Every structure is written in structure tokens, then in C-alpha cells.
Amino acid sequence: MSELLQKEQGQTTVIEGREDVLSWKTMILFFLSFFGMSFAVGFIFGIIGGVTNNEGIMNIFEGYMGLLFDALMFVVALFLFKKVRVFLKGSFDKKAIYKGKTYLYIILAIFVTFTVQFLSFRVIGFENPEAQEKVMGLQGAQSTLDFVLIGLAVILVSPIKEELLFRGVLHRFLEKKYHFYVGLIVSSILFGLAHFGYPVNGAVIGIITVVLYRLTQSLYTSMIYHVIWNAFVFITILLS
């Protein structure tokens, strides 16, 4: 009886170990599905807009609508790939939320981000801060509902999606497959390139969020930082 229990425990350990590792095949299919669905739906709406000569339909996925749509496609891709969902579970540790040093890390991260962007945008004049406003879609906002949706997309939805995608999936996959620095460099560069107009500053934020995850072993930390920073940027742009 005891031998049977030991055998079952051993099998459970192996299964749990496998759940925490993704194959290249799963990763490639996941990203192809995510980007493929986004492109396909966008292409269809583009055709409809072109045929009907409706610019509103053609540009429906720009600004905050684009951010919300992108997050939706990511959720659909997660729904299709159980292995990725299981893999993501290993990136959350609730204990980090209750530790005081977690918030000290977040405060320090915000200070570093502010300093880097102030020097980059205001002092050196490197990269264009107005690109952030364009990504948010604030220029086209006309009603209170527009501002509410923009705030929802920029402050909450987009940061959570980006942390799940770039840190929870991409960075951790490369870290487990190769090395921490491989995940850090690749995920940060791709994160920067995903932020048109300020890729270097975007990459810096990518590095900071990876370091936050490394220090606390929890995506909750990087998510909290990302939400706070995006809220700060959003409010600053509104008041300027």
C-alpha cells in the first residue's frame, strides 16, 4: 500500500513539473493564434469599412478601442490554450501582496521610471512623449464615456494584459528554457517595440517590471506598478 502511494506521489510530482514548462510548439501556436485572430478580425473590419466607405469602421481598432480589442484577443487565446493558462498560474504569489518590501520596490520602480522618462523626454529630448497620448486615443475623445473607456483600457486592462503576456508568458518561458537574462532582454526589447514612438523608454519599463517580478516572484507586483504608472501618465496628460 505504501509503495502504491509513493508511486502516485511520484507521478503527481512529474505531472506538476510538466505543467510548469511550455514547449516551443505550444508557444508558437499560442502567439500565432493571438496575432492571427487580431489580424483576421482587423482585416475583415477594414474590408467592410472600405466597401462601405466608412472611416469609423476602418479605424475602430485605433486608440483605446485597439487596446481593448487586443486584450480581448489575448483572453480568447488563453481560453484556447489550457497549457498556457496553467503555466501562468505559477507566476502569481499572493504572499507578495502582504509584504511591506513589495511596496518599497514599487515606489522605487516608479521613482526610477519617472527619472528616466523626465531625463529622456524633457532634458535630452529623446523620443516623443506625445506618442503616449496617441496610443491612448485621447485626441479623439469627445464624451465622458470616451474618457472613462480610455481610462479603463489604459489604466487597468492594458497593464494587466501586458504583464500576463510579456512577463508571465514570454519572460518566464525564456527564463525557464534558457536563462533569466535571456528572458529579460528579449521580453524587454519586444515590449519596447510594442510601444511605438518611445521604444527605448518602453524597454526600460520592460526591464523594471521583470526585475520587480524577479524580486517578489509574483506578477501581482509588476501589475500594481504598471497600473499605478499608467494612471499617473493618464492623469498627467489629462491635466496638461
Buried (B, 14 or more C-beta within 10 A) or exposed (E): EEEEEEEEEEEEEEEEEEBEEBEEEBBEBBBEBBEEBBEEBBEEBBEEBEEEEEEEBBBBBBBBBBBBBBBBBBEBBBEBBEBBEBBBEBBBBEEBBEBEEBBEBBEBBBEBBEEBBEEBBEEEEEBEBEBBBBBBBBEBBEEEEBBEBBBBBBBBBBBBBBBBBBBBBBBBBBBBBEEBEBBBBBBBBBBBEBBEBBBEBBBBBBBBBBBBBBBBBBBBBBBBBBBBBBBBBBEEBBEE
